[in-house]
Amino acid sequence: MQLVGLLNTDKDILKLYNRGFNCLVQDKEFYLFRNTINPYKDFNFSYYNNIHLFIIGNITNIEDIREEKGNSYKENTKILCECIIKSYIKYGEAVFSKLDGSYIIILWDGNKKRLYLHRDIYGTKLLYYYFAPEDGLIFSNNLDILLRITGKKDISHKALHEYLRFLDISPPYTIYENVYFLEPEKILIADQNGIVLKDISSRSIIQNKAISFKDAVFEFKKFLCKSIDARMRNANKVGVFLSGGIDSTLICAIASKGKNNIKTYTIGFEDPLYDESMIAKNVANYLGIEHTVFKFTIEEDFNAFNDFVSIIPSPFADPAAIPTVQCFKHISDNVDIVLDGTGADTLIGIMPARHIRFILKYSRHIPSKLRRLFVFLMNRNKKISFYSDLFDFDEVEELLIRWNGWTKSEISQLCGGDCDLSHTRFYKIFKKNSSKEPYELYSILIGTLPDDRIHQTSAIFDREVVFPFFDQSVQEFVRNLPTKYKYNNGVHKILYKNLLEEFIPRNIWEKPKQGFNYPFENLLKYNDYNLPKTFLSNDAISIHGFFDPLIVEEYLQRFLNSDDTVKFKIWALVVFQAWYLRHYKI
């Protein structure tokens, strides 16, 4: 479903009517439109005391703010909205910090002529906006629709640099100049004077009292079971993305106790180095669940790539998006919701590799000139040259980024100008938290990276994906446990593993796991390197002039000559080029 809102502007309102949108609110300064082609079942709205409230998605903890006794919101969605409106009247914008779930909220206060926009703090729903004093505020949950209304399609060079380094773009930026992605920790407040972005006030953290590990597992089980039940209680057909890893297996095991007709889905690969579908199959068999393994051919991947770059509103190059798009196509009519384990890693924490821990604690504090001297001296001695990497880096942030995209210096050469990433969400959060211990710091940073593979794809296919680890009670409980209950002596996810053992024997799921890796280099090499040769040719590169053709040619030749060290760089360029050519009619 697509929503478009306009405040203090009447720009192109007629176009919205002509495109199948109907007007939900028309209150002088404020208009809100919804398309009627694909009505969305998880869309609630209400009007009370001259206040309009609209919710896309699900709020899972309405009982926490509900002050009146009576019918449950589960039986009457109007009560859900009116409860939030009444809480807003009493507490103002503070009501937004009390909500939990996966949602977008649009609240128009007709008394104060004030608009509030907010999406869940986990960033699972998409909400974009454009504002200029002369044009007013225009927002939508669909970036392409927003661009059609605003007419803004200038590529942001800062965002392009961010994409090349991270292979995606984090809020508040989009690939377009002056078009923004609402940050999940913010409320956008707009009136006749303009817009203001405010931080969501944090919930008070109640420190866990001394608790035994046995009791911690028991309490965690209660919180997680409640979270899963709240997210699937109203769904008839429930699916689970089951990778075979600890996180998705735990979600699946608990969900299977509450629903009888659960289906699980796994993506497998022909190459045994990447295929871990047998673990998922064994888990599903043990739980007695109907299970499907999707294995797509290289030809299907190639076709899916062309579909992918055509439908994504903004470029992102998570390689696993290709099989994910195909998976969504196959399941979209078979389930009401899909459970996913996203969020589990950053919640329980991730310990970086030993050399990263050394750099974070020690060598990053050494002046760069002195570090370069160390590197020079160490490289002259073969016995210790192996350790020179502990000092050989420009910025420590570069070592913590998920993908091996283009480095800052390489981007400067490729794009012909200085590359500054200090404005990005990743760099800002690193700076804010740099004094923390490596375990906590790394976990926070990984959590800042967008999960576009799931969130963008679920929005495109209009299929609800829910994330039980994204739950306030679960989050607060786990974050406040002692680290030794989460990671100890090289063992990760201790809490999860001990709970999972209550449902499934360890010998079924405790196998080496490398994560969901997709061998995208095979797709790049398919059909005599068709994709890179097509999209990185001089003609294709010259269309927009963003990249130096000589630099692109140099890296392309390296890849064609079997240098796989540049595969992520080539992949980033190919995805951007293909996306650009699909979205810009040259």
C-alpha positions, 0 to 999 in steps of 0.5 A: 500500500502506498501513502502520500501526505502533503503539508502546506502545499497543493503540489500535484494533488490532481495527479494523485487522484488520476493515479488511483489514490483517494483522499483520506484527510483534507484539512486545509493545510494537510492532505493524506492520500492512499492508493486503492489498488493494493489495500493493506490489511495492516492499516488502521486509522481513526478520528477523535477530537479533531485528531487523525491517526494512521498506522501502517503495520502492527503495534504489539504493546498497546496494553502498556499505554492503555489506561481504560479497561474494556474490550481488547484492541485485538478485537477492535482496531479502532480502540487501538487508534483511539487509545494512542490518540487519548494518550497523545492528548494527555502526554503529547509526543512522549506517547511515541516513545512508549510504542513497540512493534513494526509500524509507521504512525502519521498523526495530524492534530487538527487543533494545533495544525501540527503533523507527527511522523514516526516509524518504529525504532528498528527501522523495519518500515520505510518512510521518506520525505522532502521539504523546502520552505517554498514547496512545503512537506511531502512524504510517502512510504514509497520513494518512487511515488514521492519522486514523481510528486516532487519531481526531484531526481538529482543524484547526491554525490555524498550518498553515492560515495556512501553507497560505494563504501558501504554498498547501501545508504543509511538514513537520513540520506537517500541516493537523491539530493534533498530527499530524506529517509526518516531516521528510526530514532526520530520524530518529524514534527511539522507545522506552518513554521517548518519541520523539526526532527526530535529524538525519541526519548529513551525508555528508562532502563531497569537494571537486572538484579543479580540473576542466575544463568538458569533464571536468565534463560527462563525469563528470556524464554518468557519474553521471546515467547510473548513477542512471537505470540504477539506477532503471529496471533492474528495470522492464519498462515505463518512462514519462517525464514529458516537459515539453519542458524541459531537465531532463526532456528530458535524463532522457528522452534518457539513458533511451532509450539504456538501454531500448527500450520507453520511453513519454513523456507530456506535458500540453498545453493548447489555449491556445498561451500555455501549450501547449509540447507541440510541443517534447516531441513533437519530442524524442520523435520525434527519439529514436524514442519512443512519445509521448502528449500529453494535452489535457483539456477544461475539463469534464474539468478540472472533474470532475478538481477534484472528484476531486482534493479528494476524494482528497488527504489534506491540502489543497495548491493547486499549480494543476498538480495538476489535469492531473497527477491526470488524467495519472496516471489515464491512465497508471497501468496502462501503466507500471511506473515513471515517470521525472521531472526533479524536483530538477534546478532546485534542484540546479544552482541558480536565479538570482533576478531582478535586483531580488530580488538587489538586495534580498537583497544591499542593501535588506533590511539597511536599517531598515524605517522608513528604507525606508518613507521612501525609498518615500515620497520616490521615489513623489513623483518619477515618474522614479524611482517605478518603483524604489520596489519595491526598498524597499517590502516588509515581509519579504524572505521574502515576495518569495521564495515561489513562489505569490502566496498571501495575505500575512501581513497579509491572513491576519491580517485573513482569519482574525482573528488574528496571522499568524506564519510563523516556525515554517515550514520556509521561514522557518527555512531562510531564517534559517539560510542568509540570509548566503549569496549570492542564487544559493545562497540562492534555490536552497536555498529553492526546494528546501525547498518540497514537491512534493506535485503529484507525491509525493501523486498518485503515492501516491494512484494507487500508481504509482512515480515515480523521480527521477534527480536525487535521487541522492547521487553526482549531488548531490555532484558538481554541488553542488561544481562552480564556479558558472560551470559552472552559471550564467554571464552570464544563461545557466542550466543550462550543464552540463545543456545541454552534456550534452543536446547530445550526445544531441539537437541544440540546435535541437530543444529550445532554445526559450523555456520558461516551466515547467509552468503551468496556467491555473487561472483558466479553471477558476475562471471555468468555468460562470459561476464555479461553483467560487468561487460554490459554495465561497465563499458565505456558507453555505459559509464559515460552516460552520467559522468560519475566515474572515471572510465579509466579507473573503471576499466582498470578494475574491470580488467583485474576482475576479468583476469580472475582477481577476485579481490575486487569482486565487491567493488565490481558488484557495487558498480554493476548494481548501481549502473544497472539500477541507474539505467533502469530508473533514468530513461537516457 
